[in-house]
Amino acid sequence: MQTFLPYPDFDRAARALDPKRLGKQRVETIQVVRALTRPGYGWANHPAVLMWRGYEEALGRYGLTCCEVWTELGFGDTCALTIAADLRVVGVTVVRTQDELADAGALPPWLGDEELHRSHRSALVRKDPDHYRSLFPDVPADLPYVWPVRSAAAVAAEQRRAENDVRRRQRAHERRLVEAERLHRKRSRAAKKAWQTRRRNAATSAIGPGAAAAPAVRNGTEPPDEASSPSYGTLETTRRPRSAPTGANGRPMRTSTLAQSLNVHVDGPSDARPIVFAHGFGCDQTMWCEVAPRFTDRYRTVLFDYIGSGGSDMASYDFERYASLDGYADDIVGLVEELDLRDVVLVGHSVSSMIGALAQVAAPDRITALVMVGPSPRYIDDDGYVGGFTREDIDGLLEALASNYVGWSTAMAPAIVGNPDRPRLGQELTETFCRMDPDVARNFARATFLSDTRDVLPRVTAPTLVLQCSEDIIAPESVGRYVAAKMREAKLVLMQATGHCPNLSAPDETSAAIDAFLDPA
């Protein structure tokens, strides 16, 4: 979260921003205003929020200025009305101009601090050198942010990040040990197969030429049959043993609440029907920033980041637990139980569609409706089933991701989003992908692209909306039709939107389809 102020003048600062960041600044303003004015909204201790505390009207003026410049560029805008409405709740009925605020002494004291504004210019050069280098030619790209106000919580968070980094290095070392053990087992399996071959050959020789070899007989001295142990990388989705200690209900015990670990943000009336928005692989809750706010007036919206994504608690990540989709589904069930949510609408994008199906089967009394955006129960083609990829395709994808995650993200994200005429969407998804830890991304990718959850579909009891885009290279139309056909009560909607991320590329159409499903009248 950040309000970019390369200059102290709001209008000049807004006009210096590229369209992508200018558009985001409108939403960032809404989030900061709500963090300042709504108890429990989240981000209350973020330095980007603390710097505006006591100067909410000035923040509103900055956001409205961004909206004005945005509409001058020919884009539509609904954020200005939201900013004004949020400020009215705290008594700001008219937002003064920056000059009027300056005359009244109502601007924050850090505005005009050249060190602060220079750090913002440096951050912009770092994020998009092609756009900003010519605007700020004398500013280095590696200056740290200057925060005028820092909380004790922020200092503690920095300490936790340092500790998490130590733990990540330790886990990396442990993974290397596990991989060495796996290779040892693999070599042992190869030796066992050679032993079985020699045994069969010996049996054939004893019987005589031309006779069929007798099947091997299991006994106390023979190694166990290969089929008795699932191979590494198996396509079937199986529940793996948890490494964390468990409580009476069988779920892992945590040192903090699950909602804190998942970086949960709740909005909307407390007594309204809850909608939980779940993001896809490589993403975080910001993928819903253009959809979720459209429901907060009638529903209780819940946004979160999976463990290992976005602002979640990285210390809670367990490579074994999250090596299958069941670990993520367990977290969703645990979250709705912890928040005591009932009659939940679970909206899942991409792989979260099937994670949502697993969660609904596990908690049918709490999750009573599903929305699947671009679902795929299996990405690899099978007999009589077209998933869109061969096993060789997926192996190549995983190999490329493992060898160069940033390069893979840069190449794949624009193709996943589609909409080549709107490159900013691909850039936005690329940035989201690149924020994820590469080791975590590799684990999540294997859990996603090697999964097979087709057997779950007929066990879903909740009414389901399946949203299928055209020209989706990840989940083609045939897969969407398959999903709807295999479920008890599913409605398939073929969208006009293209690509795999209509929550980014077509938020109006996505929101309207969800609205029509939840409220047919």
DOFIKE-419328 format. One record per residue (C-alpha): residue in three letters; x, y, z. Coordinates in Angstrom, 1 decimal, always signed. Each point is the difference from the previous one (the first is absolute). Layout:
N
SITE  type    east   north      up
SITE   ALA       X       Y       Z
...
***
This chain:
521
SITE  type    east   north      up
SITE   MET    +0.0    +0.0    +0.0
SITE   GLN    +1.3    +3.4    -0.9
SITE   THR    -1.2    +3.5    -1.0
SITE   PHE    +2.6    +1.2    -2.5
SITE   LEU    +1.0    +3.6    +0.4
SITE   PRO    +3.0    +0.8    -2.2
SITE   TYR    -0.8    +3.6    +0.5
SITE   PRO    -1.7    +1.9    +2.9
SITE   ASP    -2.6    +1.4    -2.4
SITE   PHE    -2.8    -2.6    -0.4
SITE   ASP    -0.9    +0.9    -3.6
SITE   ARG    +3.6    +0.0    -1.1
SITE   ALA    +0.6    -3.4    +1.8
SITE   ALA    -3.1    -1.6    -1.6
SITE   ARG    +0.9    +1.2    -3.5
SITE   ALA    +3.5    -1.5    +0.4
SITE   LEU    -1.4    -3.5    +0.6
SITE   ASP    -0.4    -2.6    -2.8
SITE   PRO    -3.6    -1.0    -0.7
SITE   LYS    +0.4    -3.3    +1.9
SITE   ARG    +1.1    +1.5    +3.2
SITE   LEU    -2.3    +3.0    -0.3
SITE   GLY    -2.9    -2.4    -0.2
SITE   LYS    +1.2    -1.9    +3.0
SITE   GLN    +0.4    +3.2    +2.0
SITE   ARG    -3.7    +0.5    +0.0
SITE   VAL    -0.6    -3.4    +1.6
SITE   GLU    +3.0    +0.5    +2.4
SITE   THR    -1.6    +3.2    +1.2
SITE   ILE    -3.2    -1.8    +0.8
SITE   GLN    +1.9    -2.7    +1.9
SITE   VAL    +2.0    +2.6    +2.0
SITE   VAL    -3.2    +2.0    +0.8
SITE   ARG    -1.8    -3.1    +1.3
SITE   ALA    +3.1    -1.1    +2.0
SITE   LEU    -0.1    +3.4    +1.7
SITE   THR    -3.8    +0.2    +0.5
SITE   ARG    -1.3    -3.6    +0.4
SITE   PRO    +1.0    -1.9    +3.1
SITE   GLY    +1.3    -3.5    -0.8
SITE   TYR    +0.3    +0.7    -3.7
SITE   GLY    +3.7    -0.9    -0.1
SITE   TRP    +3.3    +1.7    -0.8
SITE   ALA    -0.5    +2.3    +2.9
SITE   ASN    +3.7    -0.1    +0.9
SITE   HIS    +1.3    +0.2    -3.5
SITE   PRO    +2.3    +3.0    -0.4
SITE   ALA    -1.9    +1.0    -3.1
SITE   VAL    -3.1    +0.3    +2.2
SITE   LEU    +1.7    +1.6    +3.0
SITE   MET    +1.5    +2.8    -2.1
SITE   TRP    -3.5    +1.3    -0.8
SITE   ARG    -1.5    -0.5    +3.5
SITE   GLY    -1.7    +3.3    +1.0
SITE   TYR    +0.1    +1.3    -3.6
SITE   GLU    -2.8    -2.1    -1.5
SITE   GLU    -1.4    +3.0    -2.0
SITE   ALA    +3.4    +0.6    -1.6
SITE   LEU    +0.2    -3.7    -0.9
SITE   GLY    -3.4    +0.3    -1.6
SITE   ARG    +1.1    +3.0    -2.0
SITE   TYR    +3.0    -2.0    -1.3
SITE   GLY    -2.3    -2.9    -1.0
SITE   LEU    -2.5    +2.2    -1.7
SITE   THR    +2.8    +1.7    -1.9
SITE   CYS    +1.1    -3.4    -1.2
SITE   CYS    -3.6    -0.7    -1.1
SITE   GLU    -0.2    +3.3    -1.9
SITE   VAL    +3.3    -0.6    -1.9
SITE   TRP    -1.2    -3.6    -0.7
SITE   THR    -3.3    +1.2    -1.6
SITE   GLU    +1.9    +2.6    -2.0
SITE   LEU    +1.9    -3.0    -1.6
SITE   GLY    -3.4    -1.3    -1.2
SITE   PHE    -0.5    -2.8    +2.6
SITE   GLY    -3.2    -0.5    +2.0
SITE   ASP    +0.0    +0.4    +3.7
SITE   THR    -2.1    -1.0    +3.0
SITE   CYS    +2.6    +0.5    +2.7
SITE   ALA    -0.6    +3.7    +0.5
SITE   LEU    -3.5    -0.6    +1.2
SITE   THR    +1.3    -2.7    +2.4
SITE   ILE    +2.7    +2.2    +1.4
SITE   ALA    -2.5    +2.9    +0.6
SITE   ALA    -2.5    -2.4    +1.6
SITE   ASP    +2.6    -1.5    +2.3
SITE   LEU    +1.1    +3.5    +1.1
SITE   ARG    -3.6    +1.1    +0.7
SITE   VAL    -0.3    -2.8    +2.6
SITE   VAL    +2.7    +1.8    +2.0
SITE   GLY    -1.4    +3.5    -0.4
SITE   VAL    +1.8    +1.2    -3.1
SITE   THR    -2.8    +1.1    -2.2
SITE   VAL    +2.0    +2.3    -2.3
SITE   VAL    +3.6    -0.7    -1.0
SITE   ARG    +1.9    +3.2    -0.4
SITE   THR    +2.6    +0.7    -2.6
SITE   GLN    +3.7    -0.5    +0.9
SITE   ASP    +0.5    +3.8    +0.1
SITE   GLU    -2.9    +0.4    +2.4
SITE   LEU    +1.3    -2.8    +2.2
SITE   ALA    +3.4    +1.6    +0.0
SITE   ASP    -1.5    +3.4    +1.1
SITE   ALA    -1.9    -1.8    +2.8
SITE   GLY    +3.1    -1.9    +1.2
SITE   ALA    -1.7    -3.3    -0.9
SITE   LEU    +2.8    -1.6    -2.0
SITE   PRO    +2.3    -2.6    +1.6
SITE   PRO    +3.3    +1.5    +1.2
SITE   TRP    +2.1    -2.5    -2.0
SITE   LEU    -1.4    +1.4    -3.3
SITE   GLY    +2.9    +1.8    -1.6
SITE   ASP    +2.7    -2.1    +1.6
SITE   GLU    +2.4    -0.4    -3.0
SITE   GLU    +1.5    -3.2    +1.4
SITE   LEU    -3.4    -1.6    +0.1
SITE   HIS    -1.0    +1.0    -3.5
SITE   ARG    +3.3    -1.0    -1.4
SITE   SER    -0.4    -3.5    +1.6
SITE   HIS    -3.4    -0.2    -1.8
SITE   ARG    +1.6    +1.0    -3.3
SITE   SER    +2.7    -2.7    +0.5
SITE   ALA    -2.7    -2.6    +0.6
SITE   LEU    -1.8    +0.9    -3.2
SITE   VAL    +3.3    -0.3    -2.0
SITE   ARG    +0.5    -3.4    +1.6
SITE   LYS    -3.5    -1.2    -0.9
SITE   ASP    -0.1    +1.3    -3.6
SITE   PRO    +3.4    +1.3    -1.2
SITE   ASP    -1.3    +0.3    -3.6
SITE   HIS    -2.6    +2.5    +1.0
SITE   TYR    +1.6    +1.9    +2.9
SITE   ARG    +3.8    +0.1    -0.8
SITE   SER    -0.5    +3.0    -2.4
SITE   LEU    -2.2    +1.8    +2.5
SITE   PHE    +2.5    -0.4    +2.9
SITE   PRO    +3.4    -0.4    -1.7
SITE   ASP    +2.0    +0.9    +3.1
SITE   VAL    -1.7    -2.2    +2.5
SITE   PRO    +1.6    -3.4    +0.8
SITE   ALA    -2.4    -3.0    +0.0
SITE   ASP    +1.1    -1.6    +3.3
SITE   LEU    -1.0    +2.6    +2.6
SITE   PRO    -2.1    -1.4    +2.8
SITE   TYR    -3.4    +1.4    +0.8
SITE   VAL    +0.0    +2.9    +2.5
SITE   TRP    -2.9    -0.5    +2.4
SITE   PRO    -0.8    +3.1    +2.0
SITE   VAL    -1.9    -2.0    +2.6
SITE   ARG    +0.9    -3.5    +1.2
SITE   SER    -1.9    -2.1    +2.5
SITE   ALA    +1.4    -2.5    +2.5
SITE   ALA    -1.9    -2.6    -1.9
SITE   ALA    +1.9    +0.9    -3.2
SITE   VAL    +3.3    -0.4    +1.8
SITE   ALA    -1.1    -3.3    +1.4
SITE   ALA    -1.1    -1.1    -3.4
SITE   GLU    +3.5    +0.7    -1.4
SITE   GLN    +1.5    -2.1    +2.8
SITE   ARG    -2.5    -2.8    -0.9
SITE   ARG    +1.0    +0.2    -3.7
SITE   ALA    +3.7    -0.4    +0.9
SITE   GLU    -0.9    -3.0    +2.1
SITE   ASN    -2.1    -1.4    -2.8
SITE   ASP    +2.9    +0.4    -2.4
SITE   VAL    +2.1    -2.1    +2.4
SITE   ARG    -2.7    -2.7    +0.1
SITE   ARG    -0.4    +0.0    -3.8
SITE   ARG    +3.7    -0.7    -0.4
SITE   GLN    -0.3    -2.8    +2.6
SITE   ARG    -3.0    -1.5    -1.9
SITE   ALA    +2.0    +0.2    -3.2
SITE   HIS    +2.7    -2.0    +1.6
SITE   GLU    -2.5    -2.5    +1.3
SITE   ARG    -1.6    -0.3    -3.5
SITE   ARG    +3.4    -0.8    -1.5
SITE   LEU    +0.3    -2.8    +2.6
SITE   VAL    -3.4    -1.3    -0.9
SITE   GLU    +0.9    +0.1    -3.7
SITE   ALA    +3.1    -2.0    +0.6
SITE   GLU    -2.0    -2.6    +1.9
SITE   ARG    -2.5    -0.1    -2.9
SITE   LEU    +2.8    -0.7    -2.5
SITE   HIS    +1.3    -2.7    +2.3
SITE   ARG    -3.4    -1.7    +0.1
SITE   LYS    -0.3    +0.4    -3.8
SITE   ARG    +3.3    -1.8    -0.4
SITE   SER    -1.2    -2.6    +2.4
SITE   ARG    -3.1    -0.6    -2.1
SITE   ALA    +2.1    -0.3    -3.1
SITE   ALA    +2.1    -2.7    +1.8
SITE   LYS    -3.1    -1.8    +1.1
SITE   LYS    -1.4    -0.1    -3.6
SITE   ALA    +3.4    -1.4    -1.2
SITE   TRP    -0.3    -2.6    +2.8
SITE   GLN    -3.6    -0.9    -1.1
SITE   THR    +1.2    -0.3    -3.6
SITE   ARG    +2.8    -2.4    +0.9
SITE   ARG    -2.5    -2.1    +2.1
SITE   ARG    -2.4    -0.3    -2.9
SITE   ASN    +2.8    -0.9    -2.5
SITE   ALA    +1.2    -2.7    +2.4
SITE   ALA    -3.5    -1.4    +0.4
SITE   THR    -0.4    -0.1    -3.8
SITE   SER    +3.3    -1.8    -0.4
SITE   ALA    -1.0    -2.6    +2.6
SITE   ILE    -3.4    -0.7    -1.7
SITE   GLY    +1.5    -0.2    -3.5
SITE   PRO    +0.0    +1.9    -3.3
SITE   GLY    -3.3    +1.4    -1.2
SITE   ALA    -1.7    -0.4    +3.3
SITE   ALA    -1.7    +3.1    +1.6
SITE   ALA    +1.6    +1.3    +3.1
SITE   ALA    -1.9    -0.6    +3.2
SITE   PRO    -1.2    +3.1    +1.8
SITE   ALA    +2.2    +1.0    +2.9
SITE   VAL    -1.3    -1.1    +3.4
SITE   ARG    +0.0    +2.5    +2.8
SITE   ASN    +1.8    -1.4    +3.1
SITE   GLY    +1.8    +1.3    +3.0
SITE   THR    +3.3    +0.4    -1.8
SITE   GLU    -1.1    +1.6    -3.2
SITE   PRO    +0.0    +3.8    -0.3
SITE   PRO    -3.6    +1.5    +0.1
SITE   ASP    -1.8    +0.4    -3.3
SITE   GLU    +0.7    +3.2    -1.9
SITE   ALA    -3.7    +0.8    -0.2
SITE   SER    -0.3    +0.0    +3.8
SITE   SER    +1.8    +3.3    +0.2
SITE   PRO    -1.2    +3.1    -2.0
SITE   SER    +2.7    +1.4    -2.1
SITE   TYR    +1.3    +3.6    +0.4
SITE   GLY    -2.0    +2.4    -2.1
SITE   THR    -3.0    -2.3    -0.3
SITE   LEU    -3.0    +1.6    -1.7
SITE   GLU    -2.6    -1.1    +2.6
SITE   THR    -0.8    +2.6    +2.7
SITE   THR    +0.5    -1.8    +3.3
SITE   ARG    -0.1    +1.4    +3.5
SITE   ARG    +3.5    +0.1    +1.4
SITE   PRO    +0.8    -0.2    +3.7
SITE   ARG    +0.4    +3.3    +1.7
SITE   SER    +3.3    +0.8    +1.6
SITE   ALA    -1.5    +2.6    +2.4
SITE   PRO    -1.5    -1.1    +3.3
SITE   THR    -3.8    -0.5    +0.0
SITE   GLY    -2.7    +0.9    +2.4
SITE   ALA    -3.1    -1.9    +1.0
SITE   ASN    -1.7    +0.7    -3.3
SITE   GLY    +2.9    -1.3    -2.0
SITE   ARG    +1.1    +3.3    -1.4
SITE   PRO    +3.5    +1.5    +0.5
SITE   MET    +0.4    +2.0    +3.2
SITE   ARG    +1.4    +3.5    -0.7
SITE   THR    +1.8    +2.6    +2.1
SITE   SER    -2.2    +2.7    -1.6
SITE   THR    -3.5    +0.0    -1.4
SITE   LEU    -0.5    -1.4    -3.4
SITE   ALA    -1.6    +3.3    -1.1
SITE   GLN    +3.2    +1.8    +0.9
SITE   SER    +2.2    -2.6    -1.8
SITE   LEU    -2.2    +0.4    -3.1
SITE   ASN    +0.1    +3.8    +0.1
SITE   VAL    -3.8    +0.1    +0.0
SITE   HIS    -1.9    +3.2    -0.7
SITE   VAL    -3.8    +0.2    +0.7
SITE   ASP    -2.3    +2.7    -1.3
SITE   GLY    -3.8    +0.5    -0.2
SITE   PRO    -2.9    -0.4    +2.4
SITE   SER    +0.8    -2.5    +2.8
SITE   ASP    -3.4    -1.6    -0.3
SITE   ALA    +0.0    -0.4    -3.8
SITE   ARG    +0.6    -3.2    -1.9
SITE   PRO    +3.8    -0.6    -0.2
SITE   ILE    +1.9    -0.2    -3.3
SITE   VAL    +3.5    -1.4    +0.2
SITE   PHE    +2.3    +0.8    -3.0
SITE   ALA    +2.8    -2.4    -0.6
SITE   HIS    +2.9    +0.9    -2.4
SITE   GLY    +1.8    -2.3    -2.4
SITE   PHE    +3.6    -1.2    -0.4
SITE   GLY    +2.7    +2.6    +0.3
SITE   CYS    -2.5    +2.7    +1.0
SITE   ASP    -1.4    +1.7    +3.1
SITE   GLN    -3.2    +1.6    +1.2
SITE   THR    +0.7    +3.2    -2.1
SITE   MET    -1.2    -2.0    -3.0
SITE   TRP    -3.5    +0.7    +1.3
SITE   CYS    +0.4    +3.7    +0.5
SITE   GLU    -2.3    +0.9    -2.9
SITE   VAL    -2.6    -2.6    +0.9
SITE   ALA    -0.4    -0.3    +3.8
SITE   PRO    -0.8    +3.7    +0.7
SITE   ARG    -3.1    -0.4    -2.2
SITE   PHE    -1.5    -2.4    +2.6
SITE   THR    +0.8    +1.7    +3.3
SITE   ASP    -3.3    +1.9    +0.2
SITE   ARG    -2.0    -3.2    +0.0
SITE   TYR    +2.4    -2.8    +1.1
SITE   ARG    +2.7    -0.6    +2.6
SITE   THR    +3.1    -0.3    -2.2
SITE   VAL    +3.0    -2.0    +1.1
SITE   LEU    +3.4    +0.3    -1.8
SITE   PHE    +3.0    -2.0    +1.0
SITE   ASP    +3.4    -1.1    -1.2
SITE   TYR    +0.9    -3.7    -0.1
SITE   ILE    +3.0    -0.9    +2.3
SITE   GLY    +3.0    +0.8    -2.2
SITE   SER    -1.7    +2.7    -2.0
SITE   GLY    -0.4    +3.8    +0.4
SITE   GLY    +0.0    +1.2    +3.6
SITE   SER    -0.4    -3.4    +1.6
SITE   ASP    +2.2    -1.3    +2.8
SITE   MET    +2.8    -1.7    -1.8
SITE   ALA    +1.1    -1.7    +3.3
SITE   SER    -3.2    -2.1    -0.2
SITE   TYR    +0.9    -1.4    -3.4
SITE   ASP    +0.6    -3.8    +0.0
SITE   PHE    +1.3    -1.5    -3.3
SITE   GLU    -1.6    -3.4    +0.8
SITE   ARG    -3.4    +1.3    +1.1
SITE   TYR    -0.3    +2.2    -3.1
SITE   ALA    +1.3    -2.6    -2.5
SITE   SER    -3.6    -0.8    -0.7
SITE   LEU    -3.1    +2.1    -0.5
SITE   ASP    -1.5    -1.6    +3.2
SITE   GLY    +2.3    +2.2    +2.2
SITE   TYR    -1.5    +3.1    -1.6
SITE   ALA    -3.6    -1.3    +0.3
SITE   ASP    +0.6    -0.8    +3.7
SITE   ASP    +1.0    +3.6    +0.6
SITE   ILE    -3.2    +1.3    -1.6
SITE   VAL    -2.1    -2.3    +2.1
SITE   GLY    +2.0    +1.0    +3.1
SITE   LEU    -0.5    +3.7    -0.9
SITE   VAL    -3.8    -0.2    -0.4
SITE   GLU    -0.2    -1.9    +3.3
SITE   GLU    +2.3    +2.4    +1.9
SITE   LEU    -2.0    +3.0    -1.3
SITE   ASP    -3.2    -2.0    +0.6
SITE   LEU    -1.3    +0.7    -3.5
SITE   ARG    -3.1    -1.8    -1.2
SITE   ASP    -1.9    -0.1    -3.3
SITE   VAL    +3.3    +0.9    -1.7
SITE   VAL    +0.4    +0.8    -3.7
SITE   LEU    +3.5    -1.1    -0.9
SITE   VAL    +1.4    +1.7    -3.2
SITE   GLY    +3.1    -1.7    -1.3
SITE   HIS    +2.2    +1.0    -2.9
SITE   SER    +1.9    -2.6    -2.0
SITE   VAL    +1.4    -2.7    +2.3
SITE   SER    -2.0    +1.4    +2.8
SITE   SER    -3.2    -1.2    -1.8
SITE   MET    +1.0    -3.5    +0.8
SITE   ILE    +1.4    +0.9    +3.4
SITE   GLY    -3.4    +1.4    +0.7
SITE   ALA    -1.7    -3.2    -1.1
SITE   LEU    +2.2    -2.0    +2.4
SITE   ALA    -0.9    +2.5    +2.8
SITE   GLN    -3.7    -0.2    -0.8
SITE   VAL    +0.0    -3.8    +0.2
SITE   ALA    +1.8    +0.2    +3.3
SITE   ALA    -2.4    +2.7    +1.4
SITE   PRO    -3.3    -0.2    -1.8
SITE   ASP    -1.9    +1.5    +3.0
SITE   ARG    +2.0    +3.2    -0.2
SITE   ILE    +0.9    +0.5    -3.7
SITE   THR    -3.4    +0.0    -1.8
SITE   ALA    +0.9    +1.5    -3.4
SITE   LEU    +3.0    -0.1    -2.3
SITE   VAL    +1.2    +2.3    -2.8
SITE   MET    +2.7    -1.5    -2.2
SITE   VAL    +2.0    +2.4    -2.2
SITE   GLY    +2.0    -1.9    -2.6
SITE   PRO    +0.0    -3.4    +1.7
SITE   SER    +1.9    -3.1    -1.0
SITE   PRO    -0.2    -3.2    +2.0
SITE   ARG    +3.0    -1.5    -2.0
SITE   TYR    +2.4    +1.9    -2.3
SITE   ILE    +1.4    -3.1    -1.7
SITE   ASP    -1.8    -1.9    -2.7
SITE   ASP    -1.3    -3.4    +0.9
SITE   ASP    -1.9    -2.8    -1.8
SITE   GLY    -3.3    +1.6    -1.0
SITE   TYR    +0.9    +3.3    +1.7
SITE   VAL    +1.6    +3.1    -1.5
SITE   GLY    +1.7    +2.2    +2.6
SITE   GLY    +1.9    +2.1    -2.5
SITE   PHE    +3.5    -1.3    +0.7
SITE   THR    +2.1    -3.1    -0.5
SITE   ARG    +2.1    -1.4    +2.8
SITE   GLU    +3.0    +1.2    -2.0
SITE   ASP    -1.5    +3.5    -0.1
SITE   ILE    -0.3    +0.1    +3.8
SITE   ASP    +3.4    -1.5    +0.6
SITE   GLY    +1.5    +2.7    -2.2
SITE   LEU    -2.0    +2.7    +1.7
SITE   LEU    +1.2    -1.1    +3.5
SITE   GLU    +3.5    -0.3    -1.2
SITE   ALA    +0.1    +3.5    -1.4
SITE   LEU    -1.6    +1.3    +3.2
SITE   ALA    +2.6    -1.7    +2.1
SITE   SER    +3.0    +1.2    -2.0
SITE   ASN    -1.0    +3.6    -0.3
SITE   TYR    -3.1    +1.1    +1.8
SITE   VAL    +0.2    +3.7    -0.8
SITE   GLY    +0.6    -0.8    -3.7
SITE   TRP    -2.9    -2.5    +0.0
SITE   SER    -2.3    +2.6    +1.7
SITE   THR    +1.0    +2.7    -2.5
SITE   ALA    -0.8    -2.3    -2.9
SITE   MET    -3.1    -1.8    +1.3
SITE   ALA    -1.9    +2.7    +1.8
SITE   PRO    -1.0    +2.0    -3.1
SITE   ALA    -1.0    -3.2    -1.8
SITE   ILE    -2.1    -1.1    +3.0
SITE   VAL    -1.8    +3.4    +0.2
SITE   GLY    -0.5    +0.1    -3.8
SITE   ASN    -1.2    +3.4    -1.3
SITE   PRO    +3.2    +0.9    -1.8
SITE   ASP    -1.5    +3.4    -0.9
SITE   ARG    +0.1    +0.8    +3.8
SITE   PRO    +3.6    -0.7    +1.0
SITE   ARG    -0.4    +1.6    +3.4
SITE   LEU    -2.0    -3.0    +1.1
SITE   GLY    +2.8    -2.4    -0.8
SITE   GLN    +2.5    +2.3    +1.8
SITE   GLU    -2.3    +0.1    +3.0
SITE   LEU    -0.2    -3.8    +0.2
SITE   THR    +3.8    -0.3    -0.6
SITE   GLU    +0.7    +2.2    +3.0
SITE   THR    -2.4    -2.1    +2.1
SITE   PHE    +1.7    -3.2    -1.0
SITE   CYS    +3.5    +1.4    +0.6
SITE   ARG    -0.9    +0.9    +3.6
SITE   MET    -0.4    -3.7    +0.9
SITE   ASP    +3.0    -1.9    +1.4
SITE   PRO    +1.3    -2.2    -2.8
SITE   ASP    +0.2    -3.1    +2.1
SITE   VAL    -3.6    +0.5    +1.2
SITE   ALA    -1.1    +0.6    -3.6
SITE   ARG    +1.6    -3.2    -1.2
SITE   ASN    -1.8    -2.0    +2.8
SITE   PHE    -3.3    +1.7    -0.8
SITE   ALA    +0.4    -0.5    -3.7
SITE   ARG    +0.6    -3.8    +0.4
SITE   ALA    -3.1    -0.2    +2.3
SITE   THR    -2.0    +1.9    -2.6
SITE   PHE    +1.1    -1.4    -3.4
SITE   LEU    +0.4    -3.6    +1.1
SITE   SER    -3.3    -0.2    +1.9
SITE   ASP    -3.0    -2.1    -1.0
SITE   THR    -3.2    +0.9    +1.8
SITE   ARG    -2.5    -1.3    -2.5
SITE   ASP    -1.5    -2.4    +2.6
SITE   VAL    -0.9    +3.0    +2.2
SITE   LEU    -2.4    +1.6    -2.4
SITE   PRO    -3.0    -2.3    +0.4
SITE   ARG    +0.4    +0.2    +3.8
SITE   VAL    -0.5    +3.8    +0.1
SITE   THR    -3.5    +0.6    +1.5
SITE   ALA    -0.1    +3.8    -0.4
SITE   PRO    -1.5    +1.9    -2.9
SITE   THR    +2.9    +1.0    -2.2
SITE   LEU    +0.7    +2.7    -2.6
SITE   VAL    +2.7    -0.9    -2.6
SITE   LEU    +1.4    +3.1    -1.7
SITE   GLN    +1.8    -0.9    -3.2
SITE   CYS    +2.0    +2.5    -2.1
SITE   SER    +0.8    -0.3    -3.7
SITE   GLU    +3.6    -0.4    -1.2
SITE   ASP    +1.1    -1.4    +3.4
SITE   ILE    +3.3    -1.8    -0.4
SITE   ILE    -0.1    -1.4    +3.5
SITE   ALA    -3.6    -1.3    +0.2
SITE   PRO    -1.6    -0.3    -3.5
SITE   GLU    -3.7    +0.0    -0.6
SITE   SER    -0.2    -3.8    -0.2
SITE   VAL    +1.2    -0.2    +3.6
SITE   GLY    -2.6    +2.5    +1.2
SITE   ARG    -2.7    -2.0    -1.6
SITE   TYR    +1.4    -3.2    +1.5
SITE   VAL    -0.1    +1.5    +3.5
SITE   ALA    -3.6    +1.2    -0.3
SITE   ALA    -1.1    -3.3    -1.4
SITE   LYS    +1.5    -2.1    +2.8
SITE   MET    -1.5    +2.1    +2.9
SITE   ARG    -3.4    -0.5    +1.5
SITE   GLU    -1.2    +3.5    -0.3
SITE   ALA    +2.2    +2.2    -2.1
SITE   LYS    -0.7    +2.9    -2.4
SITE   LEU    +2.5    +0.7    -2.8
SITE   VAL    +0.4    +3.6    -1.2
SITE   LEU    +2.1    +0.6    -3.1
SITE   MET    +1.5    +3.4    +0.4
SITE   GLN    +0.9    +2.6    -2.6
SITE   ALA    +3.2    +0.6    +1.9
SITE   THR    +3.2    -1.6    -1.4
SITE   GLY    +3.0    -1.5    +1.8
SITE   HIS    +0.2    -1.7    +3.4
SITE   CYS    -0.5    +3.0    +2.4
SITE   PRO    -3.4    +1.7    -0.6
SITE   ASN    +0.2    +1.4    +3.6
SITE   LEU    +2.8    +2.2    -1.4
SITE   SER    -1.0    +0.4    -3.6
SITE   ALA    -3.8    +0.1    +0.3
SITE   PRO    -1.1    +0.9    +3.6
SITE   ASP    -3.3    +1.4    -1.2
SITE   GLU    -1.0    -3.2    -1.8
SITE   THR    +1.3    -2.2    +2.8
SITE   SER    -1.8    +1.9    +2.7
SITE   ALA    -3.2    +0.1    -1.9
SITE   ALA    +0.1    -3.8    -0.6
SITE   ILE    +0.5    -0.7    +3.7
SITE   ASP    -2.8    +2.5    +0.9
SITE   ALA    -2.4    -1.7    -2.3
SITE   PHE    +0.9    -3.4    +1.5
SITE   LEU    -0.5    +1.1    +3.6
SITE   ASP    -3.1    +2.1    -0.6
SITE   PRO    -1.8    -1.3    -3.1
SITE   ALA    -2.9    +2.5    +0.6
***
